[in-house]
């Protein structure tokens, strides 16, 4: 899943949880999925940041 797809899915999850009215089991499953997506997004951002840093160093040489 791409970063953009992950963010879109995370947004869907936040809206569903924010609306309320979901059964507890479904809410917990969505929460777990959202937490995993957030971790994945953070990793993707850290990887992109490292790539930009390396590219910047290469350009300085």
QUIFEN-V908496 format. One record per backbone hydrogen bond with DSSP energy under -0.5 kcal/mol. CO is the residue of the C=O (numbers start at 0). NH is the residue of the N-H. If there is no record, write none. Layout:
<<CO | NH> <CO | NH>>
//
This chain:
<<1 | 5> <2 | 6> <3 | 7> <4 | 8> <5 | 9> <6 | 10> <7 | 11> <8 | 12> <9 | 13> <10 | 14> <11 | 15> <12 | 16> <13 | 17> <14 | 18> <15 | 19> <22 | 26> <23 | 27> <24 | 28> <25 | 29> <26 | 30> <27 | 31> <28 | 32> <29 | 33> <30 | 34> <31 | 35> <32 | 36> <33 | 37> <34 | 38> <35 | 39> <36 | 40> <37 | 41> <38 | 42> <39 | 43> <40 | 44> <41 | 45> <42 | 46> <43 | 47> <44 | 48> <45 | 49> <46 | 50> <47 | 51> <48 | 52> <49 | 53> <50 | 54> <51 | 55> <52 | 56> <53 | 57> <54 | 58> <55 | 59> <56 | 60>>
//
